[in-house]
Amino acid sequence: MQLSPLVQSFVLHFGEMGSRWGINRTVGQIYALLFVAERPLNADDLVDMLGLSRGGVSMGLKELQSWNLVQLRHLPSDRRDHFTTPDDVWAIMRTLVEERKKREIDPTLTTLRDLLMARPQSDGDAHAQARMAAMHDQIELLTTWYADIQKLETERLVQLLSLGSRIAKALEFKDKFLVLPGGKKGAAS
């Protein structure tokens, strides 16, 4: 089956971007096609539509399943496994961020914690630990913020992200006022 020029451009772009995102071209192309497909696709469909090897498609699907980015679907009167992506792009984004956190951020925090527990053997080690502590604290702050954001309903998350730089302006406005004794607000000096 021939892909339309629109779909083909999208699929090829995702394949190219895959390597920049830490996945291979085949995985990127498979995901892109599943994302825009009107129906769940099986491995044979992906082989035919993308011109990839059966083994490449099989490995790509396993990789996407390990990231929880595709869903297995069974269709009536068809014994083959079919795959699709979630309909909700926010669910996809949340899954992608969570998986990257588990694979990249969590191991880094574990290593930093272990290294910070070690007794420094020299002034150089003490300096290195101080720098590692700063990195650890920053990553911990971001992961705490992420945990709070993950709890938000999608509608609230969209509202928050839509605020953009207006959040900084609101914080600047807040900082202009102090709470005086007795609970009264007054201009900051």
C-alpha positions as CSV (number, residue, x, y, z in Angstrom):
1,M,0.0,0.0,0.0
2,Q,1.3,3.4,-1.0
3,L,1.5,6.2,1.6
4,S,0.1,9.6,0.7
5,P,2.7,12.3,0.3
6,L,1.5,14.0,3.5
7,V,1.8,10.8,5.6
8,Q,5.1,9.8,3.9
9,S,6.6,13.2,4.8
10,F,5.5,12.8,8.4
11,V,6.8,9.3,8.6
12,L,10.2,10.1,7.1
13,H,10.6,13.1,9.3
14,F,9.9,11.0,12.4
15,G,12.4,8.5,11.2
16,E,15.1,11.2,10.8
17,M,14.2,12.7,14.2
18,G,14.3,9.4,15.9
19,S,18.1,9.3,16.0
20,R,18.1,12.7,17.7
21,W,15.6,11.4,20.3
22,G,17.6,8.3,21.1
23,I,15.7,5.8,19.0
24,N,16.5,4.4,15.6
25,R,15.0,5.4,12.3
26,T,12.8,2.3,11.9
27,V,11.2,2.8,15.4
28,G,10.5,6.4,14.6
29,Q,8.9,5.5,11.3
30,I,6.8,2.7,12.8
31,Y,5.6,5.0,15.5
32,A,4.7,7.8,13.1
33,L,2.7,5.5,10.9
34,L,0.8,4.0,13.8
35,F,0.1,7.5,15.2
36,V,-1.6,8.7,12.0
37,A,-3.2,5.5,10.9
38,E,-6.9,5.4,10.7
39,R,-7.0,1.8,12.1
40,P,-4.8,-0.5,14.1
41,L,-2.0,-2.0,11.9
42,N,-0.3,-5.4,12.1
43,A,3.3,-6.1,11.4
44,D,2.5,-7.2,7.8
45,D,0.8,-3.8,7.2
46,L,3.9,-2.0,8.5
47,V,6.2,-4.1,6.4
48,D,4.2,-3.3,3.2
49,M,3.6,0.3,3.9
50,L,7.1,1.2,5.1
51,G,9.1,-1.1,3.0
52,L,11.0,-2.4,6.0
53,S,12.1,-6.0,6.9
54,R,9.8,-8.1,9.0
55,G,12.6,-8.5,11.6
56,G,13.1,-4.7,11.7
57,V,9.4,-4.2,12.2
58,S,9.2,-6.8,14.9
59,M,12.1,-5.3,16.8
60,G,10.7,-1.8,16.4
61,L,7.3,-2.9,17.8
62,K,9.0,-4.6,20.8
63,E,11.0,-1.4,21.4
64,L,7.8,0.7,21.3
65,Q,6.0,-1.7,23.6
66,S,8.9,-1.5,26.1
67,W,8.3,2.3,26.1
68,N,4.6,1.8,26.6
69,L,4.0,3.9,23.5
70,V,1.9,1.4,21.5
71,Q,-1.2,-0.6,22.4
72,L,-1.9,-4.1,21.3
73,R,-5.3,-4.6,19.7
74,H,-7.0,-7.8,18.6
75,L,-9.5,-7.6,15.9
76,P,-12.4,-10.0,15.4
77,S,-11.6,-12.9,12.9
78,D,-7.9,-11.9,12.7
79,R,-5.4,-13.8,14.8
80,R,-2.6,-11.4,14.1
81,D,-1.6,-8.7,16.7
82,H,-2.5,-5.2,15.7
83,F,-1.0,-2.0,17.1
84,T,-2.1,1.5,17.7
85,T,-1.1,4.5,19.7
86,P,-3.3,6.2,22.4
87,D,-5.7,8.8,20.9
88,D,-4.8,11.3,23.5
89,V,-1.6,13.1,22.6
90,W,-1.3,14.3,26.2
91,A,-1.3,10.7,27.4
92,I,1.4,9.9,24.9
93,M,3.5,12.9,26.1
94,R,3.0,11.9,29.7
95,T,4.1,8.3,29.0
96,L,7.1,9.5,27.0
97,V,8.3,11.8,29.8
98,E,7.7,9.1,32.5
99,E,9.7,6.5,30.5
100,R,12.5,8.9,29.9
101,K,12.6,9.8,33.6
102,K,12.7,6.1,34.6
103,R,15.5,5.4,32.1
104,E,17.6,8.6,32.4
105,I,16.8,10.7,35.4
106,D,16.2,8.1,38.1
107,P,19.5,6.2,37.5
108,T,21.4,9.5,37.5
109,L,19.8,10.5,40.9
110,T,20.7,7.1,42.3
111,T,24.3,7.4,41.2
112,L,24.5,11.0,42.5
113,R,23.1,9.9,45.9
114,D,25.7,7.0,46.1
115,L,28.5,9.3,45.2
116,L,27.4,12.0,47.7
117,M,27.4,9.3,50.5
118,A,31.1,8.4,49.9
119,R,33.7,10.0,52.0
120,P,35.9,12.4,50.0
121,Q,39.5,11.3,49.7
122,S,40.9,14.7,48.7
123,D,40.1,18.3,48.3
124,G,39.4,17.6,44.7
125,D,36.8,14.9,45.7
126,A,35.2,17.4,48.1
127,H,35.0,20.0,45.3
128,A,33.5,17.4,43.0
129,Q,31.0,16.3,45.6
130,A,29.9,19.9,46.1
131,R,29.3,20.2,42.4
132,M,27.5,16.9,42.3
133,A,25.3,18.1,45.3
134,A,24.3,21.1,43.3
135,M,23.4,19.0,40.3
136,H,21.5,16.5,42.6
137,D,19.5,19.3,44.2
138,Q,18.5,20.8,40.9
139,I,17.4,17.4,39.5
140,E,15.5,16.7,42.7
141,L,13.7,20.1,42.4
142,L,12.8,19.3,38.8
143,T,11.6,15.8,39.6
144,T,9.5,17.1,42.5
145,W,7.9,19.7,40.1
146,Y,7.4,16.9,37.5
147,A,5.6,14.7,40.1
148,D,3.3,17.6,40.9
149,I,2.6,18.3,37.2
150,Q,1.9,14.6,36.5
151,K,-1.0,14.8,39.0
152,L,-2.7,17.6,37.2
153,E,-5.7,16.8,35.0
154,T,-4.9,17.4,31.4
155,E,-7.2,20.4,31.2
156,R,-5.3,22.1,34.1
157,L,-2.0,21.2,32.5
158,V,-3.0,22.8,29.3
159,Q,-4.1,25.9,31.2
160,L,-0.8,26.1,33.0
161,L,1.3,25.7,29.9
162,S,-0.8,28.2,28.1
163,L,0.1,30.8,30.7
164,G,3.7,30.9,29.5
165,S,5.7,33.9,30.6
166,R,2.6,35.3,32.3
167,I,3.5,33.1,35.3
168,A,6.7,35.1,35.8
169,K,4.7,38.3,35.6
170,A,2.3,37.0,38.3
171,L,5.3,36.1,40.5
172,E,6.8,39.6,40.0
173,F,3.5,41.1,40.9
174,K,3.2,38.9,44.0
175,D,6.8,40.0,45.1
176,K,5.8,43.6,45.1
177,F,3.6,43.2,48.1
178,L,4.5,42.2,51.6
179,V,2.2,40.8,54.3
180,L,2.5,43.3,57.2
181,P,1.8,42.5,60.8
182,G,-1.9,42.0,61.4
183,G,-2.3,40.4,57.9
184,K,-2.5,43.7,56.0
185,K,-0.8,44.0,52.6
186,G,1.4,46.9,51.8
187,A,3.8,47.9,49.1
188,A,7.3,46.5,49.4
189,S,10.0,49.0,50.2
